[in-house]
C-alpha cells in the first residue's frame, strides 16, 4: 500500500510575525514588567492563542483609539 505523499516542512520554527514575516527582521524593544503583569500576559497568550507581539499590538491600538476618543470629547466640550 502506498501512503499519501506528505508535504515536508522546513526545519525550525515557522515565522511568527505579522503575515508570516520573520520576527528577526523587526526592531527590538525591551521592557521590564512586574510579575503580576507578566503573569497576565502569559495567561492571555495561553487563553487566546495569540502571540505576545499580537497582544501588545492590539493593546497599543486600543490605547491609541481611547486617546483619540478622549480628544474628540474634549474638542466638543471646548466648542
N, C-alpha and C positions, 0 to 999 in steps of 0.2 A: 504494500500500500504506500502511496505517496502522500506525504504531508503537504499541506498548503505552504507555499513558499512565503516565509515571513520576511518582512522588511527589516533590515538591520538598522539599528540606531547607532549614532555616533557615540563613542565612548565619552564619559564625563557627564556633567550636569548640563541640562538644556539651558539656553539663555533665559534669564529671569527678569529681564527688563520689559519696558512697555513695548508692545508689538514685537516681542521676540528679540529685542535689541540686546547686545551684550552689556551687562551691567558694568563690566570693567571699563567701558568707554565713558561712563558717566563721571562728572566731577564728584569728589567726595566731600561729605560733611560729617563731622564727628561731634556728638553732643553727649553730655553726661546727664543721666536722668536718675531720679530717686528710685529706690527699689520698688515702691508701690506702682509707679508709672511703668516701670519695666515689666512688672507682673501683668498689668493691664494690657500692655502691648502684646505680650506673649499669649494672653487669653484671647485677645481679638484675632490674632493670626490663626490660632488654633480653631476658634469657633467659626470664623468667616472663610477660612481658606485663602485669604489674601496675604500677600507678602507685606513686610514692614514698609517697603517702598510705596506700595499702593495705599496702605493705611495712612502714612504720612502725607502723601499727595492729596488724598481725599480730605484729610483734616485741614490742610492748608487752604484748599479750595473752599471748604465750608467757612473757615475763619475769614477769608477774603470776602466771601459773599455777605457775611454778617457785617463786616466793616462797611461795605457798600450800602447795605440797607440802613445802617446807622447814619451814614452821611446823607442819604436821601431824606430820612426823617428829620434830621437837624436842619436841612435846607428848607423843608416845608414849614417848620416852626419859625424860621427866620423870615420867611416871605410873608 
